[in-house]
Amino acid sequence: MQLWTAIQERRSIRKFKADPVSRDVMEGLIKKAMWAPSAMNAQPWKFVVLTGAQKEQMITIAAKCLVRMDERLKQLFQGDMRNLIHEYFKDLGGAPAVVAVLTSKPDTQGYMLASYESSAAALYNFLLLAHEAGLGTCWMTGPLWVEDEILEFLQHPEWRLVGLTPVGYPDQSPPAPPRKDETIVWLDEK
């Protein structure tokens, strides 16, 4: 698969088949994702894979974010879409695994943003690689509303949460959403 094809065809999947993803496949994708660029080559990420009962506990904790972000959902979406989002958080579309991507907290606060950006690059690499492997994902930032609870559950309270993604074989093929803004600004020498 060509890179542009992966970028253009990757979708946020919210319905998965029950088929498990092998540990070898997940580890291979994560190791490749870790080739992301990172500020000062810090490689500040950590990938935590949850399956079975651990995944179910994570879903329960992550779903608590709905209470905190519901006002924002009301601003963004009509009733049907809000209902779909609430339903999705019950089991994350039936995905057999959830991956949490964390980033370390650097000693200097000035590097915190660089740490996030570096770990976000690794997460995006993972999304593209999973798509190339025939898997579906959905980068979830809603759980950031309950970050402290998630980090406690993951036994990494000293880290920061970049996002969660369910992972599995897709059981849907959503259409491409239209691009909202393709503004490009050039500042040329004059």
N, C-alpha and C positions, 0 to 999 in steps of 0.2 A: 504494500500500500504506500502510495506517495504521501509525503508530509501534508501537502495542501489538501489532499483528499481526506486524510484523517481529521484535519482541522475543520474542514467544511462539513463533513458528514457526522462528526461526533455530536451526540445529543444527550441531554439530561434524561435519563431513563428512570421512570417511576413505577415500573411493573416488571417483575423478574420471574423467570422460571425457577423452580425449586432445586434444580440440579446444582450440586456443590461445585465450587471452583477448587481445584487441587492446590495443596500447599505449595507444590513445586511451581505451578503457574504463578501464584500470587507472589512468592518470593522472587521469582525471576523478573516479574514486572516491577516490583519495588526496587530491586537492585539496579535495574536500568533507569528508573525514574530518578534515582539518586545521582545521576550524572548531570543534574541541573546545575546551572551556574549559581554561585553563591558569593555574597559580599565577602571579600578578603579570604575566600576559599574556606569559610568557617564550616560549611556543610552542617547547618544548625538544626536539621530536621530529625524527626523520629516518626516512624510509621508503626502504628499499633493495629493489628488485625484481630477482629473479634468475630467469633462464630458461636453457634449453639447458645447455651444459657447466658454466656457473657454478652453476646450480641443482643439478646432479649433485654438484659438489664440496661445496656447502653441505650436501646430504643426508648425504654421507659424514662430514663433520665433526659434524653434529648427532647422527647415530646413535651416536657415541662416548658420549653421555650415558647410554645403556642400561647400560653396565658400572657406572657410578657410582650409578645410581638403582635398580638391580635389587632390592636389599634392600627398598626402599620399595614397589616393585611387588609383591613377594611378600606384603607386609603387607596391601596393598589389594585384590589380585585373585587369583582362582583361576588355575590353570595355563593354561586355554584363553585367558583374557583376556590374560595376560602374553604368550602366544605371538602373539596378534593384534597386540599393541603392537609386539613385535619385528619382525613382518612388515611392519607399517605403516611403520616407520622405514627399511625398505629402499628405498622409493621415494615415501614420503609419499602413498600412494594413487594414484600416477600423475598428480598435479597438474602442469599445464604451467608453473606459476610458484610461486615462494615469495617472500613478502614478509617482510623483517626490519624490525622497528620498534625504533629506538634512541632513547635519551634522552641529552641532554648531561649532563655532570658540572658542576654549578654550582660557583662559587668557594667558596661557603660550604656546608659539609657539612650544615648544618641544612636546606638547601633540596633535598637529594637526594631525599627522600621525595616532596616536592611535584613534583619533576621526573618521577619515576616515575609518580605518579598522573596527572599531566597527559598524559603520553605513552600511558598505558594507556587514558585516555578517548579519545584519537585512534585507538588501535588498535580499541577497541570500536565507535567510529563506523564505521570501515572494515568491520568484520564485518557490521554492520547494513546498510550501504550495498551491500556485495557481495551479501548475501542479497536485498535489494530488486531488484538487477540480475539475479537468477537464478543467481548464482555461489555456490559453496560455499567455506567456510573452516574452519579448526580452529586456535584459539589454542593454541599449543604453548609451554609453559614448561619442559619437560624439557631443552631445549637450554641453559637457563641453567646447567646443570651443566658445560657446556663453553664458557661465555661468552667467555673470553679467546681461545680458538682461533677462535671465530666472528668476534669483533671484529677479530682480526688478518687473517683471510681477507677481511673486508669493508673492510679498510684504514681502520678507525676505532677503533684501540685506546684512544683517549682517551674514548670514549663508553661507555654501558652498554646492555645488551640488555634490552628489555622482553619480547619474544617473537617467535616466528616463526609464520607462517600459510601453509600451502599455499593456492593460489587456483586455482579452475577450475570447470568446469560439473559439478555433482554427478552421480554415477552410483549414488546410493543415497538413501534417504529414511528416516533413522533415526527411531524413535519418540521422543516426548518423555520424557526421564527424569523420574521423580517429584521433586518438591521435597523436600528433606531437612528444612528447618526454615523455618517461616514465623513465627517469633517476632517480635513487635513489642512494644516496651517503651514505655510512656508514663510520663513523670514530670510530673504535673500539679501546678499550684499548689494548695496547701491552706491 
